[in-house]
Amino acid sequence: MNVVFILADDLGWADTTLNGHTRLYDTPNLERLAERGMLFNRAYSASPLCSPTRASILTGQTPARHGSTAPQHHLGVVRLNSSEKDQDAPDRKAIGVNSATRLDNSLPTLAKQFQAAGYATGHFGKWHLGFEPYTALEHGFDVDIPHFNGPGPAGGFVAPWAYDSIDPDFAEQHIEDRMAEEAVKWMQSLEKDKPFFLNYWMFSVHAPFDAKNELIEKYRHKIDRNEPQHSPTYAAMIESMDDAVGTLMDAVEAAGLTDRTVFIFTSDNGGNMYNGILETDAIGEEFIAAPTSNAPLRGGKATIYEGGIRVPTVIAWPGVTKPGSKSEVIIQSTDYYPTLLINLGIDLPVNHIVDGVNIMPALEGDHLDRKGIITYFPHSPGVPEWLPFSVALHSGDWKLIRLFHHGENGAHDYRLYNLKEDIGETNDVSKLHPERVKRMDAFIEEYLSDSSAALPQRNPRFNPNVFKPESIGVQNGGLRVEKRIVR
């Protein structure tokens, strides 16, 4: 059985037509994939930011365990583990942690396991887990195109680009079109019947916000500025992303491999709601738009609210998933590692702790027996709907968020939500359910101890005179306007 793993970048739960919350975006190829497989309504990224989730996919571990807690893997400093900081700013109640800045080569990544089992392994698109000697080539991939470690596309989505390894085939070629073509060429170059693991980690739809002019023009005539999603540029980016999904599906079908290929589509975190894009509407009036809205979910990228971590996910596994089916089972990025290896007959590595679980029962339409999933984000980015230094536990309908050292006298503070009744996380019921908070927090504490996570500490330099408690969990500042790429 082959595997095509597609990871979108910054694609929110409401950014596709799969979940019924967009009136603007077009994603017919994702709908086609969902018709062949299972749509997960409660799929979660391991982090509200990109690199930590990528490391979790490749290791089956949460950021608390593997140490990549922030997307700092393009920086010059090399850290293979997370660590506790010595100090932090006086307006912060807690001291954050230092994230690992490279994915440790000693880790038995998913690609290494496939490679050892005789699979061809190819990585295409974004990496953002480290420069040499920590690239995809050192982590089990036979090929790595475009062999680039920046946080977003080099120079924009539409050529001219700024990659060392590839040049555009023609003026204004879209990088997603090119990456999909490169992935198809690689797949077609393989020996007949050789199984493959095709890892297509899209640049889309991360900043800088850039798209084909004809598609931007198309959506200028479709937008309604009264709707929460009203950026024609972002809508155009979504369409190019979806086109690339279609290119891969078409190639697999043309090769007669549909019944022998597992497709996984997911995102590394929720949609970006804090950058601003300078747009022009159909009558030529300029306005600034947020890239997207994750409504009805609260928050977005870089926040531990649902909008930052609940992501669109489709899995099509021939002979397993019922075509056109939907699931309410909770799954997380950590689960792909054990699920793929176990069910493709590849041994799990010894002496490597895996936090994810085998979700095959869910793929077969059954329930999944798990106590909960942990999302660890010990940072304080100050974006809209921000929550500082946090960790969350999802267990059934309930979600508990711990804010490290933000309670009275340095104790932790908590938010508790019943997501079945309150998907928008507007009603904190922690004070109404103290015993549930206590039980769920004990689970969090046990996991953090077991994972040997670097933890936020109480800040002895904290100055209450510069702290603004009313800002936590609400809109914090205006949009950060991005400059339009002009050609």
C-alpha positions in Angstrom: 0.0 0.0 0.0 1.3 3.5 -0.9 0.8 6.6 1.1 0.2 10.2 -0.1 0.4 12.5 2.9 -0.7 16.1 2.2 -0.2 18.7 4.8 -1.6 22.2 4.2 0.0 25.2 6.0 -2.2 27.5 8.1 -5.4 26.0 6.6 -8.3 26.5 9.1 -11.1 24.2 9.9 -13.6 26.6 8.2 -11.4 27.2 5.1 -12.8 24.4 3.0 -16.3 23.4 1.8 -16.0 20.2 3.8 -17.4 21.6 7.0 -20.0 23.8 5.6 -18.8 27.1 7.1 -17.5 29.0 4.0 -19.5 30.8 1.4 -16.4 32.0 -0.5 -13.8 29.3 -1.0 -13.9 26.6 -3.6 -12.4 23.2 -2.8 -13.9 20.6 -5.2 -10.9 18.3 -5.1 -11.1 18.0 -1.3 -14.7 17.2 -1.7 -13.8 14.5 -4.2 -11.3 13.1 -1.7 -13.9 13.1 1.0 -16.3 11.2 -1.3 -13.7 8.5 -1.4 -12.9 8.4 2.3 -13.7 9.7 5.8 -14.0 13.3 6.9 -13.0 14.0 10.6 -14.9 16.8 12.3 -12.7 16.7 15.4 -9.2 16.4 14.1 -6.5 18.4 15.9 -3.0 19.6 15.1 -0.5 18.9 17.8 0.2 22.6 18.1 -1.3 25.9 17.0 1.9 26.6 15.1 3.6 24.8 12.2 7.0 23.2 13.1 5.8 21.6 16.3 3.0 19.8 14.4 5.4 18.7 11.7 7.7 17.2 14.2 4.8 15.4 15.8 3.7 13.9 12.5 7.2 12.5 11.9 7.7 11.2 15.5 4.3 10.4 16.8 5.1 12.5 19.9 3.6 15.7 21.2 5.7 18.9 21.4 6.0 18.4 25.1 8.0 15.3 24.5 10.0 16.0 21.3 10.8 19.6 22.4 9.8 21.6 19.3 7.3 23.9 20.8 7.7 26.9 18.5 8.5 27.4 14.8 12.1 28.6 15.3 13.8 26.0 13.0 14.9 28.6 10.5 17.0 30.4 13.1 20.8 30.1 13.3 21.0 28.8 16.9 20.9 25.0 17.1 19.0 23.4 20.0 17.9 19.7 19.8 15.9 19.9 23.0 13.6 22.4 24.8 14.7 24.0 28.0 13.4 26.4 30.6 14.3 30.0 30.3 16.0 32.0 33.1 13.9 35.1 32.9 11.1 36.8 31.0 9.6 40.3 30.6 8.0 41.9 33.8 4.6 42.1 32.2 4.4 38.2 32.1 3.3 36.1 35.0 5.3 33.1 33.7 8.6 32.5 32.1 8.4 30.7 28.8 10.6 27.9 27.4 13.3 27.7 24.8 12.0 25.5 21.9 14.2 23.0 20.1 15.3 24.6 16.8 16.1 21.4 14.9 14.5 17.9 14.6 17.0 15.6 16.2 18.5 13.2 13.7 18.5 10.4 16.2 14.7 10.3 16.2 13.2 7.3 14.2 11.0 9.4 11.9 8.1 8.1 9.9 10.1 8.5 6.7 13.1 6.5 8.2 10.7 3.6 9.1 9.2 3.6 5.6 12.6 3.8 4.0 13.9 0.8 6.1 10.9 -1.2 5.0 11.8 -0.7 1.4 9.5 2.2 0.5 10.6 5.0 -1.8 10.3 8.2 0.2 9.9 11.7 -1.3 9.4 15.0 0.4 8.0 18.0 -1.6 7.3 21.5 -0.4 7.8 23.1 3.0 10.1 21.5 5.6 10.9 24.0 8.4 12.5 21.5 10.7 16.2 22.5 10.2 19.0 23.3 7.8 21.8 20.8 6.9 22.4 18.5 8.6 18.8 18.4 9.7 16.9 18.4 6.4 14.4 16.0 5.0 17.3 14.1 3.4 18.8 13.3 6.9 15.4 12.3 8.2 14.6 9.4 5.8 13.6 11.0 2.5 15.3 9.9 -0.7 14.5 13.3 -2.4 13.7 16.7 -1.0 12.3 19.4 -3.4 12.9 22.3 -3.3 15.2 21.6 -0.3 14.3 24.8 1.5 13.9 25.5 5.2 12.2 28.9 5.4 8.9 29.4 7.3 7.0 30.3 4.1 7.5 30.2 0.3 10.7 31.9 -0.9 9.8 35.1 -2.6 6.1 34.3 -2.8 3.8 31.8 -4.4 4.0 33.0 -7.9 7.4 33.2 -9.8 10.0 34.6 -9.7 10.9 32.6 -6.6 14.1 32.5 -4.6 15.0 28.8 -4.3 18.5 27.6 -4.9 17.5 24.2 -6.3 14.6 25.0 -8.8 13.8 27.7 -11.3 10.3 28.3 -12.7 9.4 26.6 -15.9 7.7 29.7 -17.1 7.0 33.3 -16.0 4.6 33.5 -13.1 4.4 29.8 -12.4 2.7 29.0 -9.1 4.9 27.1 -6.6 2.0 24.7 -5.7 1.5 23.8 -9.3 5.2 23.1 -9.6 5.5 21.1 -6.4 2.5 18.9 -7.4 4.1 18.4 -10.8 7.5 17.5 -9.2 5.7 15.0 -6.9 4.0 13.4 -9.8 7.2 13.1 -11.9 8.9 11.4 -8.9 6.1 9.0 -8.5 6.1 8.1 -12.2 9.9 7.6 -12.1 9.7 4.8 -9.5 10.1 1.1 -10.4 6.8 -0.6 -11.0 5.2 -2.0 -7.9 7.7 -0.3 -5.6 5.7 1.1 -2.7 6.1 4.8 -1.9 5.6 7.4 0.8 4.9 10.7 -0.9 5.1 13.5 1.7 3.6 16.7 0.1 3.8 19.5 2.7 2.3 22.5 1.0 3.5 26.0 1.2 -0.2 27.0 0.9 -1.8 29.0 2.5 1.0 30.6 4.6 2.1 34.2 4.2 3.2 36.0 2.1 -0.2 36.4 0.7 0.1 36.0 -3.1 -1.9 34.3 -5.8 -2.6 34.0 -9.5 -3.9 37.4 -10.7 -6.8 35.7 -12.7 -8.0 33.9 -9.5 -7.7 37.1 -7.4 -9.9 38.8 -10.0 -12.4 36.0 -9.9 -12.9 36.3 -6.2 -13.0 40.1 -6.2 -16.4 39.6 -7.9 -17.5 37.0 -5.4 -16.6 38.6 -2.1 -19.1 40.1 0.4 -17.3 42.3 2.8 -20.0 41.7 5.4 -19.0 38.0 5.5 -16.3 36.9 7.9 -14.2 35.5 5.0 -13.7 38.2 2.4 -10.2 38.2 1.2 -10.0 37.6 -2.6 -6.3 36.9 -2.4 -6.7 34.2 0.3 -9.6 32.6 -1.6 -7.4 32.4 -4.7 -4.7 30.8 -2.6 -7.2 28.2 -1.4 -8.1 27.3 -5.0 -4.5 26.8 -6.1 -4.0 24.6 -3.0 -7.1 22.5 -3.9 -5.9 22.3 -7.5 -2.6 20.6 -6.3 -4.7 18.1 -4.4 -6.5 17.3 -7.6 -3.2 16.9 -9.5 -2.0 14.2 -7.1 -5.3 12.4 -7.1 -5.5 12.4 -10.9 -1.9 11.0 -11.1 -2.7 8.2 -8.7 -5.9 7.4 -10.6 -4.1 7.5 -14.0 -1.4 5.1 -12.7 -4.1 2.6 -11.6 -3.1 2.9 -8.0 -6.2 4.3 -6.4 -7.0 1.0 -4.6 -3.4 0.7 -3.4 -2.9 4.2 -2.1 -3.8 5.8 1.3 -4.5 9.5 1.1 -4.2 11.7 4.2 -5.1 15.4 4.0 -4.7 17.6 7.0 -3.3 21.0 8.2 -0.5 22.0 10.6 -2.6 24.5 12.6 -5.7 26.7 12.3 -6.3 29.6 10.0 -4.4 32.9 10.2 -6.6 35.7 11.5 -4.1 38.3 12.6 -2.2 39.3 9.4 -3.9 41.9 7.2 -4.0 41.8 3.4 -4.3 45.0 1.4 -7.1 44.2 -1.1 -9.1 45.8 -3.8 -12.7 45.0 -4.4 -14.6 44.7 -7.7 -15.1 48.5 -8.0 -11.5 49.4 -7.2 -11.9 50.3 -3.5 -9.0 49.4 -1.3 -9.6 47.7 2.1 -7.7 45.6 4.6 -8.9 42.0 5.2 -7.8 39.4 7.6 -6.7 36.3 5.6 -9.6 34.2 7.0 -12.1 33.6 9.8 -12.3 30.3 11.7 -15.9 31.0 12.8 -17.8 29.4 14.5 -14.6 28.4 16.2 -12.8 30.8 18.5 -9.3 32.1 17.7 -6.9 31.0 15.1 -3.2 30.3 14.4 -1.0 30.7 17.5 -3.8 30.3 20.0 -4.9 27.1 21.8 -8.6 27.9 21.3 -10.3 25.6 18.8 -9.7 27.9 15.9 -5.9 27.4 16.4 -5.8 23.6 16.5 -9.0 22.0 15.0 -8.1 21.4 11.4 -9.8 20.0 8.2 -8.9 16.3 7.8 -9.8 13.7 5.3 -8.4 10.1 5.2 -9.1 7.8 2.3 -7.9 4.3 3.0 -8.9 1.8 0.4 -10.8 -1.2 1.8 -11.1 0.5 5.2 -12.8 3.9 5.1 -16.4 4.0 3.9 -16.7 6.4 1.0 -18.4 9.7 2.0 -18.3 8.9 5.7 -17.9 11.3 8.6 -16.4 10.8 12.1 -16.8 12.7 15.3 -13.9 10.7 16.9 -11.0 12.9 18.3 -7.7 12.4 16.4 -4.4 14.3 16.5 -1.3 14.7 14.4 0.5 12.3 16.7 -1.8 9.4 15.5 -0.6 9.2 11.9 2.8 7.6 13.0 1.5 4.5 14.7 -1.6 4.2 12.5 0.4 4.1 9.2 3.2 1.9 10.6 1.1 -0.7 12.4 -1.5 -1.1 9.7 1.1 -1.3 6.8 3.0 -4.1 8.6 6.0 -2.0 9.6 7.4 -2.5 13.1 7.3 0.4 15.5 10.8 1.3 16.6 12.0 0.1 20.0 12.9 2.5 22.8 10.8 5.2 21.1 7.8 6.5 23.1 4.8 7.2 20.9 2.0 9.5 22.2 -0.3 8.9 19.3 -2.7 5.9 19.0 -3.7 3.6 16.2 -6.9 5.1 14.9 -7.8 2.2 12.7 -11.0 1.5 14.7 -12.1 5.1 13.9 -11.3 4.6 10.2 -13.5 1.5 10.2 -16.4 3.6 11.6 -16.0 2.6 15.2 -15.3 4.4 18.4 -11.8 5.0 19.7 -10.8 4.2 23.3 -8.6 7.0 24.5 -8.6 9.2 27.6 -7.7 12.4 25.8 -5.2 14.3 23.8 -2.7 16.9 25.0 -1.9 20.1 23.2 1.2 21.9 24.7 2.0 25.5 23.8 4.2 27.1 26.5 4.5 30.5 24.7 2.8 33.8 24.7 2.6 35.2 21.1 0.1 38.0 21.8 -2.1 37.4 18.8 -5.9 37.9 18.6 -7.7 35.6 21.1 -4.3 34.9 22.8 -3.8 32.7 25.7 -0.4 32.7 27.4 1.7 29.7 28.4 -0.9 27.1 28.0 -1.7 23.4 27.7 -5.0 21.8 26.8 -6.7 18.5 27.3 -9.5 17.3 25.1 -11.5 14.5 26.7 -14.8 13.6 25.2 -17.0 16.7 24.9 -14.8 18.5 27.4 -11.8 20.7 27.0 -9.6 22.1 29.8 -7.0 24.8 29.3 -4.4 25.4 31.9 -2.7 28.8 31.9 0.6 28.3 33.8 1.0 30.6 36.9 -1.9 33.0 35.9 -4.0 32.4 38.9 -3.8 33.9 42.4 -0.4 33.9 44.1 1.2 32.2 41.1 -1.2 29.2 41.0 -2.4 28.0 37.6 -5.6 29.4 36.0 -8.1 27.4 34.1 -10.7 27.5 31.3 -13.2 24.6 30.9 -15.5 24.3 28.0 -18.2 21.8 26.9 -17.5 21.8 23.2 -20.7 19.9 22.3 -22.8 22.7 23.8 -20.3 25.5 23.2 -18.2 25.0 20.1 -17.2 28.7 20.2 -15.7 28.5 23.7 -17.7 31.5 25.0 -18.8 30.0 28.3 -16.0 29.1 30.8 -17.6 26.6 33.2 -14.5 25.8 35.3 -16.1 27.3 38.4 -19.2 25.1 38.0 -17.2 21.9 37.7 -14.3 22.0 40.1 -14.0 18.2 40.5 -13.8 17.8 36.7 -11.1 20.5 36.5 -9.2 18.7 39.2 -9.4 15.3 37.4 -8.5 16.7 34.0 -5.7 18.8 35.4 -4.3 15.7 37.1 -4.1 14.0 33.7 -2.3 17.0 32.3 0.2 17.0 35.2 0.8 13.3 34.9 1.5 13.6 31.2 3.8 16.6 31.5 5.8 14.7 34.1 6.0 11.6 32.0 7.1 13.5 28.9 9.9 15.4 30.9 8.6 18.6 29.3 10.3 21.9 29.9 7.7 23.9 31.8 6.9 27.6 32.2 8.0 28.8 35.6 6.6 31.5 37.8 8.2 34.8 36.9 9.8 36.5 40.0 10.3 39.7 38.0 6.5 40.0 37.3 5.2 43.5 37.9 1.4 43.7 38.3 1.5 47.4 37.4 2.3 46.6 33.7 0.2 43.5 33.4 -3.2 43.8 31.6 -5.3 40.8 32.7 -8.3 42.0 30.8 -6.5 41.5 27.5 -6.1 37.7 28.0 -8.4 35.7 25.7 -9.7 38.7 23.8 -8.7 40.7 20.7 -5.2 42.0 21.2 -4.2 44.8 18.8 -5.0 45.4 15.1 -4.1 43.4 12.0 -0.5 43.2 11.0 -0.8 44.4 7.4 1.3 42.6 4.8 2.7 44.3 1.8 1.3 43.1 -1.5 3.8 41.4 -3.8 4.0 43.5 -7.0 5.2 42.1 -10.3 
